[in-house]
Structures are given as C-alpha cells and as structure tokens.
C-alpha cells in the first residue's frame, strides 16, 4: 500500500542545500493509465509497476525488469516518457521528502511527495514552510496524467 501526500513547490522556495542531497535519475512511461501500468528506469535499475486507483492511498506492486525488457517496452508507452531527477531530503519523524524536478516536457515543474505508514500519519502531517499547494487529492499531478501531455 502506498500512502503519500503531494505538494507543488515554487522554484524560489527550493532548499538551498539541495546539491548535498542524494538523488535518482528517473525515466518512466505508461503502458496503461487505467489501471496504471508503468515502466521505470531509476538510475541503473528497471521496474514494471501496477498501481490501483486512489489519491491518498492505493495499492502498488513493483516487479523487476531487465534493461532489455525496459527498452523493448519503452516505445510502447502511451503519451510522453517522463524524465525527472528525484532528490531525497531527510524530514522530521524519520520521513523522507522526495522532491521531483521534472525535465523536458515538464521542465520547471517541481513536486514533493512524502510517503507514510498510515493514513492517520498522512492526515496529521504538517509540511515544511517551503512546500506550496497540497495537490494530494488532484489526479492532475499524478505522473500517469502528466504522461498524457499538457493541454
């Protein structure tokens, strides 16, 4: 089960020490968006992911792929293949902020996600001051929706 909240971030609000944070280079495409079936390259690892419907919480299953399988499936992706850098920022209470800095088609889009152990923990979370609008309940900011391109 994936339980997460998602927030827009303004460029001028980015943490100053971002360059000191660990990060992943991510590329992902969607073979289907209802239900979500995604392929992802994260650094040198490859995955096939299924996600059920939901906003705050939903089922998520990851299966390993080979690079060859990923490259075979990538041209079959619907819409655009999303490219982003994901920074991992330590947060209070042992949480981690995953800050996605999008590239190419969504250059300039900044989204922060925080994953939780329970819905109660998610609902009582107080985000840092540098977070912008809470878009947890907007499917417009799901990567599967973004893969369809800008309107």
N, CA, C and O of each residue as an XYZ file, in Angstrom:
604
protein
N       0.844     -1.181      0.000
C       0.000      0.000      0.000
C       0.885      1.238      0.000
O       1.806      1.360      0.807
N       0.596      2.135     -0.899
C       1.316      3.406     -0.966
C       0.405      4.486     -0.386
O      -0.713      4.689     -0.860
N       0.896      5.179      0.646
C       0.151      6.279      1.264
C       1.064      7.491      1.173
O       2.118      7.530      1.808
N       0.658      8.485      0.381
C       1.532      9.643      0.204
C       0.731     10.913      0.011
O      -0.406     10.899     -0.461
N       1.363     12.011      0.392
C       0.818     13.338      0.108
C       1.764     13.999     -0.866
O       2.965     13.730     -0.881
N       1.188     14.884     -1.692
C       1.940     15.502     -2.783
C       1.711     17.016     -2.750
O       0.595     17.484     -2.526
N       2.790     17.769     -2.976
C       2.747     19.229     -2.888
C       3.482     19.872     -4.065
O       4.519     19.373     -4.502
N       2.949     20.965     -4.566
C       3.657     21.782     -5.555
C       4.734     22.573     -4.825
O       4.565     22.950     -3.665
N       5.836     22.820     -5.512
C       6.931     23.605     -4.951
C       7.265     24.723     -5.936
O       7.318     24.501     -7.146
N       7.489     25.920     -5.408
C       7.911     27.037     -6.258
C       9.430     27.068     -6.285
O      10.090     26.845     -5.270
N       9.977     27.352     -7.470
C      11.439     27.325     -7.643
C      12.158     28.183     -6.605
O      13.203     27.787     -6.091
N      11.609     29.342     -6.299
C      12.264     30.221     -5.334
C      12.192     29.678     -3.902
O      12.852     30.211     -3.009
N      11.405     28.634     -3.675
C      11.264     28.040     -2.351
C      12.160     26.802     -2.148
O      12.189     26.230     -1.058
N      12.883     26.395     -3.195
C      13.715     25.192     -3.094
C      14.739     25.310     -1.968
O      15.289     26.387     -1.741
N      14.994     24.216     -1.266
C      16.035     24.250     -0.226
C      17.387     24.634     -0.824
O      17.727     24.220     -1.933
N      18.140     25.417     -0.088
C      19.442     25.901     -0.575
C      20.478     24.790     -0.671
O      21.393     24.870     -1.490
N      20.347     23.747      0.162
C      21.352     22.693      0.206
C      20.979     21.476     -0.650
O      21.451     20.369     -0.390
N      20.148     21.674     -1.649
C      19.684     20.570     -2.491
C      20.841     19.814     -3.134
O      20.764     18.598     -3.309
N      21.904     20.518     -3.486
C      23.056     19.887     -4.134
C      23.730     18.852     -3.229
O      24.457     17.987     -3.717
N      23.496     18.934     -1.921
C      24.088     17.989     -0.980
C      23.225     16.747     -0.746
O      23.638     15.830     -0.035
N      22.038     16.714     -1.335
C      21.121     15.592     -1.132
C      21.385     14.484     -2.146
O      21.818     14.744     -3.269
N      21.121     13.253     -1.738
C      21.221     12.153     -2.697
C      20.048     12.264     -3.673
O      19.030     12.889     -3.376
N      20.215     11.646     -4.838
C      19.182     11.770     -5.867
C      19.197     10.561     -6.783
O      20.146      9.776     -6.794
N      18.108     10.428     -7.562
C      17.978      9.396     -8.593
C      17.575     10.072     -9.897
O      16.802     11.030     -9.902
N      18.105      9.566    -10.992
C      17.662      9.976    -12.327
C      16.572      8.984    -12.739
O      16.803      7.775    -12.759
N      15.400      9.493    -13.064
C      14.248      8.633    -13.352
C      13.686      8.949    -14.728
O      13.586     10.106    -15.136
N      13.325      7.884    -15.429
C      12.619      7.980    -16.710
C      11.487      6.962    -16.612
O      11.712      5.811    -16.236
N      10.270      7.387    -16.949
C       9.157      6.451    -16.838
C       8.099      6.716    -17.896
O       7.823      7.854    -18.276
N       7.520      5.611    -18.353
C       6.460      5.668    -19.343
C       5.289      4.808    -18.889
O       5.436      3.937    -18.031
N       4.139      5.062    -19.470
C       2.917      4.387    -19.055
C       2.365      3.544    -20.189
O       2.050      4.049    -21.267
N       2.255      2.238    -19.924
C       1.673      1.319    -20.897
C       0.158      1.389    -20.828
O      -0.530      1.059    -21.794
N      -0.361      1.819    -19.688
C      -1.793      1.949    -19.456
C      -1.959      2.924    -18.291
O      -1.144      2.931    -17.369
N      -3.011      3.749    -18.326
C      -3.228      4.674    -17.217
C      -4.477      4.335    -16.403
O      -4.730      4.982    -15.386
N      -5.261      3.344    -16.818
C      -6.453      2.945    -16.064
C      -6.708      1.464    -16.239
O      -7.442      1.077    -17.149
N      -6.123      0.616    -15.393
C      -5.281      0.922    -14.240
C      -3.885      1.339    -14.684
O      -3.512      1.178    -15.846
N      -3.128      1.874    -13.745
C      -1.776      2.339    -14.059
C      -0.829      1.147    -14.182
O      -0.675      0.351    -13.256
N      -0.200      1.049    -15.355
C       0.875      0.087    -15.580
C       2.041      0.899    -16.130
O       1.977      1.444    -17.232
N       3.109      0.967    -15.338
C       4.228      1.866    -15.638
C       5.516      1.078    -15.772
O       5.722      0.065    -15.104
N       6.389      1.574    -16.664
C       7.770      1.104    -16.697
C       8.648      2.246    -16.211
O       8.375      3.414    -16.486
N       9.708      1.897    -15.483
C      10.585      2.938    -14.935
C      12.027      2.481    -14.984
O      12.364      1.332    -14.699
N      12.870      3.444    -15.361
C      14.317      3.307    -15.183
C      14.683      4.270    -14.070
O      14.434      5.471    -14.175
N      15.271      3.749    -13.006
C      15.763      4.582    -11.914
C      17.244      4.303    -11.779
O      17.651      3.264    -11.260
N      18.042      5.237    -12.248
C      19.485      5.050    -12.334
C      19.743      3.827    -13.220
O      19.436      3.867    -14.411
N      20.294      2.754    -12.676
C      20.571      1.554    -13.471
C      19.644      0.396    -13.115
O      19.979     -0.764    -13.358
N      18.486      0.701    -12.544
C      17.510     -0.330    -12.199
C      16.237     -0.103    -13.002
O      15.912      1.027    -13.369
N      15.521     -1.190    -13.269
C      14.343     -1.139    -14.142
C      13.182     -1.873    -13.485
O      13.369     -2.926    -12.874
N      11.957     -1.299    -13.616
C      10.787     -1.856    -12.951
C       9.547     -1.772    -13.837
O       9.420     -0.904    -14.701
N       8.653     -2.701    -13.586
C       7.290     -2.649    -14.096
C       6.417     -2.483    -12.861
O       6.538     -3.256    -11.910
N       5.541     -1.489    -12.863
C       4.725     -1.181    -11.691
C       3.249     -1.173    -12.048
O       2.848     -0.675    -13.100
N       2.450     -1.736    -11.148
C       0.990     -1.652    -11.232
C       0.524     -0.824    -10.045
O       0.958     -1.051     -8.916
N      -0.378      0.156    -10.305
C      -0.966      0.959     -9.229
C      -2.478      0.937     -9.391
O      -2.997      1.112    -10.494
N      -3.182      0.720     -8.283
C      -4.638      0.752     -8.317
C      -5.117      2.204     -8.297
O      -4.310      3.128     -8.195
N      -6.415      2.395     -8.393
C      -6.986      3.739     -8.296
C      -6.832      4.247     -6.876
O      -6.730      3.463     -5.933
N      -6.814      5.561     -6.729
C      -6.741      6.171     -5.409
C      -5.948      7.450     -5.455
O      -5.189      7.692     -6.393
N      -6.126      8.282     -4.425
C      -5.407      9.549     -4.356
C      -4.438      9.549     -3.172
O      -3.225      9.598     -3.381
N      -4.933      9.498     -1.957
C      -4.045      9.477     -0.796
C      -3.387      8.114     -0.641
O      -2.195      8.031     -0.342
N      -4.152      7.043     -0.843
C      -3.580      5.704     -0.710
C      -4.089      4.795     -1.817
O      -5.229      4.900     -2.269
N      -3.202      3.898     -2.237
C      -3.545      2.929     -3.276
C      -2.548      1.790     -3.272
O      -1.430      1.916     -2.773
N      -2.984      0.668     -3.844
C      -2.114     -0.491     -3.950
C      -1.028     -0.219     -4.989
O      -1.272      0.438     -6.001
N       0.172     -0.732     -4.725
C       1.281     -0.582     -5.664
C       2.127     -1.845     -5.623
O       2.494     -2.325     -4.550
N       2.433     -2.381     -6.802
C       3.265     -3.578     -6.917
C       4.376     -3.295     -7.915
O       4.117     -2.826     -9.023
N       5.622     -3.582     -7.521
C       6.784     -3.391     -8.379
C       7.410     -4.737     -8.718
O       7.631     -5.576     -7.844
N       7.690     -4.924     -9.994
C       8.375     -6.121    -10.457
C       9.647     -5.699    -11.174
O       9.631     -4.728    -11.930
N      10.758     -6.413    -10.951
C      11.999     -6.038    -11.629
C      11.922     -6.332    -13.129
O      11.296     -7.303    -13.555
N      12.563     -5.485    -13.908
C      12.718     -5.677    -15.352
C      14.204     -5.671    -15.675
O      15.010     -5.135    -14.914
N      14.562     -6.266    -16.798
C      15.921     -6.121    -17.303
C      15.969     -4.849    -18.140
O      14.929     -4.326    -18.539
N      17.161     -4.357    -18.403
C      17.308     -3.198    -19.273
C      16.734     -3.514    -20.653
O      16.066     -2.673    -21.256
N      16.990     -4.711    -21.149
C      16.482     -5.120    -22.457
C      14.952     -5.091    -22.497
O      14.366     -4.617    -23.471
N      14.306     -5.595    -21.445
C      12.838     -5.568    -21.382
C      12.321     -4.138    -21.339
O      11.350     -3.799    -22.016
N      12.975     -3.299    -20.538
C      12.581     -1.891    -20.445
C      12.670     -1.219    -21.818
O      11.729     -0.553    -22.249
N      13.792     -1.394    -22.493
C      13.987     -0.775    -23.806
C      12.985     -1.313    -24.835
O      12.573     -0.582    -25.735
N      12.598     -2.568    -24.710
C      11.597     -3.152    -25.598
C      10.213     -2.528    -25.352
O       9.469     -2.276    -26.299
N       9.875     -2.283    -24.086
C       8.560     -1.743    -23.736
C       8.457     -0.227    -23.906
O       7.365      0.295    -24.134
N       9.569      0.475    -23.799
C       9.555      1.945    -23.830
C       8.853      2.517    -25.065
O       8.061      3.445    -24.904
N       9.089      2.027    -26.284
C       8.386      2.593    -27.443
C       6.872      2.329    -27.421
O       6.122      2.967    -28.160
N       6.431      1.406    -26.591
C       5.013      1.069    -26.496
C       4.272      1.971    -25.508
O       3.053      1.869    -25.373
N       4.992      2.841    -24.826
C       4.370      3.731    -23.841
C       3.404      4.687    -24.524
O       3.685      5.226    -25.594
N       2.263      4.883    -23.881
C       1.295      5.879    -24.354
C       1.768      7.262    -23.928
O       2.275      7.424    -22.818
N       1.612      8.241    -24.776
C       1.971      9.601    -24.412
C       3.465      9.793    -24.322
O       4.238      9.133    -25.018
N       3.861     10.707    -23.454
C       5.272     11.060    -23.328
C       5.949     10.228    -22.244
O       5.299      9.767    -21.305
N       7.243     10.041    -22.378
C       8.050      9.407    -21.347
C       8.567     10.533    -20.454
O       9.228     11.460    -20.922
N       8.260     10.438    -19.184
C       8.600     11.485    -18.220
C      10.041     11.316    -17.751
O      10.504     10.206    -17.489
N      10.731     12.441    -17.655
C      12.114     12.467    -17.192
C      12.201     13.425    -16.006
O      11.707     14.551    -16.065
N      12.841     12.958    -14.919
C      12.944     13.802    -13.730
C      14.131     13.378    -12.879
O      14.640     12.262    -12.993
N      14.552     14.290    -12.032
C      15.542     13.994    -11.008
C      14.802     14.001     -9.682
O      14.083     14.951     -9.375
N      14.973     12.947     -8.894
C      14.300     12.839     -7.595
C      15.334     12.997     -6.491
O      16.219     12.159     -6.323
N      15.205     14.097     -5.736
C      16.081     14.358     -4.599
C      15.441     13.775     -3.336
O      14.232     13.889     -3.134
N      16.262     13.154     -2.491
C      15.792     12.555     -1.247
C      16.242     13.442     -0.094
O      17.431     13.536      0.209
N      15.272     14.088      0.542
C      15.549     15.079      1.573
C      15.054     14.550      2.920
O      13.863     14.282      3.075
N      15.953     14.397      3.893
C      15.508     13.928      5.218
C      14.482     14.895      5.812
O      14.624     16.114      5.722
N      13.442     14.313      6.425
C      12.350     15.080      7.024
C      12.166     14.619      8.471
O      12.682     13.572      8.863
N      11.455     15.376      9.234
C      11.202     15.047     10.637
C      10.509     13.691     10.772
O       9.916     13.189      9.818
N      10.589     13.116     11.950
C       9.930     11.845     12.291
C      10.380     10.683     11.411
O       9.621      9.738     11.194
N      11.626     10.749     10.897
C      12.153      9.659     10.090
C      11.568      9.582      8.688
O      11.788      8.597      7.983
N      10.834     10.594      8.273
C      10.246     10.624      6.935
C      11.264     11.133      5.920
O      12.304     11.683      6.283
N      10.947     10.939      4.647
C      11.789     11.434      3.562
C      10.921     12.210      2.583
O       9.855     11.747      2.179
N      11.383     13.382      2.210
C      10.735     14.158      1.155
C      11.370     13.734     -0.158
O      12.591     13.781     -0.308
N      10.545     13.321     -1.107
C      11.022     13.004     -2.454
C      10.656     14.188     -3.337
O       9.494     14.371     -3.701
N      11.654     14.983     -3.673
C      11.439     16.185     -4.483
C      11.740     15.860     -5.939
O      12.883     15.571     -6.293
N      10.720     15.907     -6.777
C      10.874     15.630     -8.204
C      11.047     16.931     -8.980
O      10.185     17.809     -8.953
N      12.172     17.034     -9.667
C      12.468     18.161    -10.554
C      12.328     17.607    -11.972
O      13.162     16.825    -12.428
N      11.274     18.018    -12.656
C      10.962     17.474    -13.973
C      11.810     18.125    -15.053
O      12.237     19.272    -14.917
N      12.048     17.379    -16.131
C      12.840     17.845    -17.260
C      12.002     17.741    -18.539
O      10.867     17.266    -18.520
N      12.580     18.189    -19.630
C      11.989     18.074    -20.966
C      10.567     18.627    -21.001
O      10.377     19.822    -20.774
N       9.569     17.801    -21.277
C       8.195     18.281    -21.467
C       7.639     19.056    -20.274
O       6.785     19.925    -20.450
N       8.105     18.759    -19.083
C       7.601     19.428    -17.880
C       8.684     20.213    -17.152
O       8.635     20.365    -15.931
N       9.660     20.711    -17.905
C      10.739     21.495    -17.321
C      10.135     22.629    -16.485
O       9.288     23.382    -16.964
N      10.576     22.737    -15.249
C      10.076     23.782    -14.357
C       9.049     23.282    -13.356
O       8.776     23.967    -12.370
N       8.471     22.105    -13.581
C       7.511     21.546    -12.627
C       8.280     20.922    -11.466
O       9.215     20.149    -11.673
N       7.878     21.265    -10.251
C       8.510     20.759     -9.039
C       7.423     20.193     -8.126
O       6.498     20.906     -7.737
N       7.540     18.921     -7.790
C       6.574     18.258     -6.914
C       7.310     17.559     -5.784
O       8.333     16.910     -6.004
N       6.782     17.695     -4.573
C       7.336     16.983     -3.419
C       6.316     15.957     -2.949
O       5.127     16.254     -2.834
N       6.793     14.745     -2.678
C       5.948     13.679     -2.152
C       6.536     13.202     -0.830
O       7.753     13.142     -0.655
N       5.640     12.865      0.095
C       6.056     12.280      1.360
C       5.205     11.036      1.561
O       3.976     11.105      1.517
N       5.860      9.893      1.781
C       5.158      8.625      1.995
C       5.052      8.349      3.494
O       5.942      8.684      4.275
N       3.921      7.721      3.869
C       3.598      7.490      5.272
C       3.271      6.025      5.537
O       2.972      5.261      4.620
N       3.335      5.653      6.807
C       2.999      4.298      7.244
C       1.485      4.108      7.362
O       0.988      2.992      7.215
N       0.749      5.199      7.628
C      -0.699      5.091      7.819
C      -1.389      6.347      7.296
O      -0.759      7.391      7.123
N      -2.688      6.231      7.048
C      -3.461      7.408      6.633
C      -3.529      8.414      7.772
O      -3.531      9.620      7.527
N      -3.584      7.941      9.013
C      -3.607      8.853     10.154
C      -2.339      9.703     10.187
O      -2.399     10.914     10.399
N      -1.196      9.062      9.976
C       0.071      9.792      9.949
C       0.061     10.808      8.804
O       0.518     11.938      8.977
N      -0.450     10.418      7.651
C      -0.521     11.324      6.496
C      -1.420     12.517      6.785
O      -1.088     13.651      6.439
N      -2.550     12.260      7.416
C      -3.530     13.328      7.665
C      -3.092     14.297      8.755
O      -3.582     15.426      8.797
N      -2.190     13.893      9.632
C      -1.726     14.790     10.701
C      -0.389     15.447     10.367
O       0.128     16.243     11.152
N       0.172     15.114      9.201
C       1.478     15.654      8.783
C       1.391     17.162      8.556
O       0.487     17.651      7.878
N       2.339     17.881      9.134
C       2.451     19.328      8.913
C       3.677     19.549      8.036
O       4.804     19.330      8.480
N       3.462     19.986      6.775
C       4.588     20.131      5.846
C       5.488     21.313      6.200
O       5.068     22.237      6.896
N       6.725     21.275      5.717
C       7.637     22.405      5.932
C       7.097     23.669      5.254
O       6.273     23.599      4.343
N       7.573     24.805      5.713
C       7.103     26.092      5.181
C       7.387     26.259      3.698
O       6.669     26.995      3.021
N       8.411     25.597      3.170
C       8.780     25.789      1.765
C       7.875     25.021      0.817
O       7.975     25.198     -0.397
N       6.988     24.166      1.340
C       6.025     23.465      0.494
C       4.947     24.441      0.046
O       4.570     25.353      0.781
N       4.453     24.231     -1.184
C       3.360     25.035     -1.701
C       2.040     24.293     -1.563
O       1.802     23.592     -0.579
N       1.197     24.459     -2.557
C      -0.158     23.902     -2.545
C      -0.159     22.376     -2.389
O       0.621     21.677     -3.037
N      -1.034     21.877     -1.531
C      -1.233     20.436     -1.347
C      -2.098     19.952     -2.509
O      -3.255     20.354     -2.630
N      -1.540     19.086     -3.369
C      -2.261     18.579     -4.546
C      -2.517     17.066     -4.433
O      -2.722     16.377     -5.432
N      -2.500     16.576     -3.193
C      -2.717     15.152     -2.946
C      -4.000     14.656     -3.601
O      -4.029     13.570     -4.181
N      -5.048     15.445     -3.509
C      -6.352     14.992     -3.996
C      -6.654     15.460     -5.414
O      -7.811     15.460     -5.836
N      -5.628     15.854     -6.146
C      -5.782     16.238     -7.547
C      -5.085     15.210     -8.428
O      -3.861     15.086     -8.388
N      -5.842     14.485     -9.208
C      -5.230     13.496    -10.100
C      -4.446     14.175    -11.222
O      -3.709     13.509    -11.949
N      -4.596     15.494    -11.374
C      -3.867     16.230    -12.412
C      -2.359     16.118    -12.225
O      -1.606     16.262    -13.188
N      -1.908     15.863    -10.994
C      -0.474     15.789    -10.726
C       0.032     14.368    -10.568
O       1.172     14.162    -10.152
N      -0.803     13.377    -10.895
C      -0.290     12.014    -10.983
C       0.599     11.947    -12.218
O       0.265     12.537    -13.246
N       1.702     11.254    -12.141
C       2.591     11.124    -13.293
C       1.884     10.464    -14.466
O       2.185     10.767    -15.620
N       0.941      9.560    -14.183
C       0.180      8.924    -15.270
C      -0.639      9.949    -16.023
O      -0.805      9.824    -17.236
N      -1.155     10.957    -15.346
C      -1.888     12.027    -16.019
C      -0.918     12.921    -16.783
O      -1.190     13.312    -17.918
N       0.210     13.243    -16.163
C       1.216     14.083    -16.826
C       1.731     13.428    -18.110
O       2.106     14.126    -19.052
N       1.750     12.099    -18.151
C       2.259     11.399    -19.329
C       1.399     11.654    -20.566
O       1.837     11.403    -21.689
N       0.197     12.143    -20.366
C      -0.708     12.435    -21.489
C      -0.372     13.767    -22.149
O      -0.929     14.100    -23.195
N       0.541     14.532    -21.541
C       0.976     15.790    -22.120
C       0.166     16.965    -21.603
O      -0.882     16.802    -20.979
N       0.680     18.146    -21.880
C      -0.004     19.387    -21.458
C      -1.175     19.649    -22.385
O      -1.107     19.400    -23.588
N      -2.260     20.161    -21.796
C      -3.441     20.510    -22.608
C      -3.290     21.842    -23.274
O      -4.190     22.280    -23.990
